Amino acid sequence: MTISILAYDEKSGTYGGAATTGSLCVGGWVLRGDGESGMSASQGSLPSTMWGSDVLDRMRAGTPADDAVAQITGADSGRAERQLSALDPAGGTGHFTGANSIATAGVRRARSVIVAGNLLASEAVLDACLDGFANATGALDNRLLAALTAAAQAGGDSRGLLSAALLVVGRRRPPLTLRVDYAPAPLEALAELHRHATSGEYANWVRHVPTLADPERATPYEP
């Protein structure tokens, strides 16, 4: 019911994830992450939000993504209905796709990036998402948005799209958490929200708030 992408940008030390689906509230259901744990995307016909959080806990403790995913999914008797992808702090990836995942379902991986999806129009959606990310330029958030757009142009969710989300985190930056929980054109709405959040007065203010690397930062801000 979802297409998601997780990626690590080695130059900036930034982790990011983006997702879109033909149902509501994809950001709240699917994406989790922080600058010390990496990223996760928990999805499927009956997704577990606990999977997304639990795999982050293990990766933060040093467990590689592949092992962390195996530990989480192996302990759940309902795993056949779910899908999980993870990106650890070193850029390693792990994934699981339950046997009852609604076709088309699958995963694509490259260096420090993983794409996962289910209930897709075809496997071409997975390839288009990965290629869209690889061919895009600019900051990680822009490349993630480009990946979702490429996936949608290749067919996306077989039901159409209703929600989209973007999450970008890192030790030296405040989190960028953007969610469009319902819209007739959620990718366009997410792109507009992203433009507002990364420019103008709001973007200037964000540069003054604490980060993991500087938790006491309180540089005076004047609009």
C-alpha positions as CSV (number, residue, x, y, z in Angstrom):
1,M,0.0,0.0,0.0
2,T,3.1,2.2,0.0
3,I,6.3,3.2,-1.7
4,S,9.1,4.4,0.5
5,I,12.8,5.3,0.2
6,L,15.5,5.6,2.9
7,A,18.9,7.1,2.2
8,Y,22.1,8.3,3.9
9,D,24.1,11.2,2.6
10,E,27.8,10.6,3.5
11,K,28.9,14.1,2.7
12,S,26.5,15.8,5.1
13,G,26.1,12.9,7.6
14,T,22.3,13.2,7.0
15,Y,19.7,10.5,7.0
16,G,16.4,10.8,5.1
17,G,13.2,9.0,4.2
18,A,10.2,9.7,2.1
19,A,7.0,7.8,1.5
20,T,3.7,8.0,-0.3
21,T,0.6,5.9,-0.4
22,G,-3.0,5.5,-1.6
23,S,-4.2,5.7,2.0
24,L,-4.1,8.4,4.8
25,C,-1.3,9.6,7.1
26,V,1.7,7.8,5.6
27,G,4.2,9.8,7.6
28,G,2.7,8.8,10.9
29,W,2.5,5.2,10.0
30,V,5.7,4.5,8.0
31,L,8.7,6.8,8.7
32,R,10.8,6.8,11.8
33,G,14.4,8.1,12.3
34,D,16.9,10.1,14.2
35,G,20.5,11.2,13.8
36,E,21.9,8.5,16.1
37,S,19.9,5.5,15.0
38,G,19.3,5.8,11.3
39,M,16.0,5.4,9.5
40,S,13.1,2.9,9.2
41,A,10.0,2.4,7.1
42,S,7.4,0.0,8.5
43,Q,4.5,-0.6,6.1
44,G,2.3,-3.3,4.6
45,S,-1.4,-4.2,4.8
46,L,-1.3,-4.3,8.6
47,P,1.8,-2.2,9.5
48,S,3.4,-2.3,12.9
49,T,4.6,1.1,14.2
50,M,6.5,-0.8,16.9
51,W,8.6,-2.4,14.2
52,G,9.8,1.0,13.1
53,S,10.7,2.1,16.5
54,D,12.2,-1.2,17.7
55,V,14.5,-1.6,14.8
56,L,15.9,1.9,15.5
57,D,16.6,1.0,19.1
58,R,18.7,-2.0,17.9
59,M,20.6,-0.1,15.3
60,R,21.4,2.7,17.8
61,A,22.9,0.0,20.0
62,G,25.1,-1.1,17.2
63,T,23.2,-3.9,15.5
64,P,23.6,-3.8,11.7
65,A,20.4,-3.1,9.8
66,D,20.1,-6.6,8.3
67,D,20.4,-8.3,11.7
68,A,18.1,-5.8,13.4
69,V,15.4,-6.4,10.8
70,A,15.7,-10.1,11.2
71,Q,15.4,-9.9,15.0
72,I,12.3,-7.7,14.9
73,T,10.4,-9.5,12.1
74,G,11.3,-13.0,13.3
75,A,9.7,-12.5,16.7
76,D,6.3,-11.4,15.2
77,S,3.8,-14.1,14.4
78,G,1.9,-11.6,12.2
79,R,4.9,-10.7,10.0
80,A,3.4,-12.2,6.9
81,E,1.2,-9.1,6.7
82,R,4.0,-6.5,7.1
83,Q,7.0,-5.0,5.4
84,L,10.1,-3.4,7.0
85,S,13.1,-1.6,5.6
86,A,15.9,-0.1,7.7
87,L,19.0,2.1,7.2
88,D,21.6,1.9,10.0
89,P,24.0,4.7,11.1
90,A,26.8,3.3,8.9
91,G,24.6,3.4,5.8
92,G,23.9,-0.4,5.8
93,T,20.4,-1.6,4.9
94,G,18.1,-4.4,5.8
95,H,14.6,-5.4,4.7
96,F,11.7,-7.9,5.1
97,T,8.6,-8.4,2.9
98,G,5.9,-10.6,4.4
99,A,4.6,-13.6,2.4
100,N,1.1,-12.1,2.3
101,S,2.2,-8.7,1.0
102,I,-0.2,-7.5,-1.7
103,A,1.4,-7.6,-5.1
104,T,3.3,-6.0,-6.5
105,A,5.7,-5.9,-3.5
106,G,9.4,-5.8,-3.3
107,V,12.7,-4.0,-2.5
108,R,15.5,-2.4,-4.3
109,R,18.9,-1.5,-2.8
110,A,22.0,0.4,-3.7
111,R,24.8,2.0,-1.7
112,S,23.3,3.7,1.4
113,V,19.8,3.6,-0.1
114,I,16.8,1.2,0.0
115,V,13.4,1.4,-1.7
116,A,10.5,-0.8,-0.5
117,G,6.9,-1.0,-1.8
118,N,3.7,-3.0,-1.8
119,L,0.4,-2.8,-3.7
120,L,2.3,-1.1,-6.5
121,A,1.3,-0.8,-10.1
122,S,4.3,-2.9,-11.2
123,E,8.0,-3.6,-10.2
124,A,8.9,-0.8,-12.5
125,V,7.8,1.5,-9.7
126,L,10.6,0.2,-7.5
127,D,13.2,0.7,-10.2
128,A,12.0,4.2,-11.0
129,C,12.1,5.3,-7.4
130,L,15.7,4.1,-7.0
131,D,16.8,5.6,-10.4
132,G,15.0,8.9,-9.6
133,F,17.0,9.2,-6.5
134,A,20.3,8.3,-8.2
135,N,19.8,10.7,-11.1
136,A,18.7,13.7,-9.0
137,T,21.0,16.4,-7.8
138,G,21.1,18.7,-4.8
139,A,20.4,18.2,-1.1
140,L,19.2,14.9,0.2
141,D,15.6,16.1,0.7
142,N,15.3,17.3,-2.9
143,R,16.6,13.9,-4.1
144,L,14.1,12.1,-2.0
145,L,11.3,14.1,-3.4
146,A,12.5,13.4,-6.9
147,A,12.5,9.7,-6.1
148,L,8.8,9.8,-5.1
149,T,7.9,11.8,-8.2
150,A,9.7,9.2,-10.4
151,A,7.9,6.4,-8.6
152,A,4.5,8.0,-9.2
153,Q,5.2,8.6,-12.8
154,A,6.0,4.9,-13.2
155,G,2.6,4.0,-11.8
156,G,3.0,4.4,-8.0
157,D,0.4,2.9,-5.7
158,S,-2.1,0.9,-7.8
159,R,-5.0,2.9,-6.2
160,G,-3.5,6.3,-6.7
161,L,-2.0,8.6,-4.0
162,L,-3.6,10.3,-1.0
163,S,-0.7,11.1,1.4
164,A,3.0,11.7,1.4
165,A,5.8,12.5,3.8
166,L,9.4,13.5,4.1
167,L,11.7,13.0,7.2
168,V,15.4,14.3,7.2
169,V,17.5,14.0,10.3
170,G,21.2,14.4,11.4
171,R,23.4,15.2,14.3
172,R,24.2,18.7,13.1
173,R,20.7,19.8,11.9
174,P,17.2,20.0,13.3
175,P,14.8,17.4,12.0
176,L,12.8,18.2,8.9
177,T,9.5,16.5,9.4
178,L,6.9,17.2,6.7
179,R,3.6,15.4,6.3
180,V,0.6,15.7,4.0
181,D,-1.9,13.4,5.6
182,Y,-4.6,13.8,2.9
183,A,-4.6,15.6,-0.4
184,P,-5.9,14.8,-3.9
185,A,-2.3,15.5,-5.2
186,P,-0.1,14.8,-2.2
187,L,3.3,14.9,-3.9
188,E,2.6,18.4,-5.2
189,A,1.3,19.4,-1.8
190,L,4.5,18.0,-0.2
191,A,6.7,19.8,-2.6
192,E,5.0,23.1,-1.8
193,L,5.3,22.5,1.9
194,H,8.9,21.7,1.5
195,R,9.5,25.0,-0.4
196,H,8.0,26.9,2.5
197,A,9.9,25.0,5.1
198,T,13.3,25.4,3.5
199,S,13.1,29.1,2.6
200,G,12.3,32.4,4.1
201,E,11.8,33.3,7.7
202,Y,11.0,29.8,8.9
203,A,14.2,28.4,7.5
204,N,16.2,31.3,9.1
205,W,14.6,30.5,12.4
206,V,15.4,26.8,12.2
207,R,19.1,27.6,12.1
208,H,19.0,28.8,15.7
209,V,17.4,25.8,17.5
210,P,19.3,23.0,19.3
211,T,20.6,20.0,17.5
212,L,22.1,16.7,18.7
213,A,25.6,18.0,18.1
214,D,24.8,21.3,19.8
215,P,22.0,20.6,22.3
216,E,22.3,23.9,24.1
217,R,22.3,26.1,21.1
218,A,20.3,29.3,21.6
219,T,21.6,31.8,19.2
220,P,19.3,34.9,19.5
221,Y,16.9,35.1,16.6
222,E,15.5,38.4,15.2
223,P,12.9,38.1,12.5
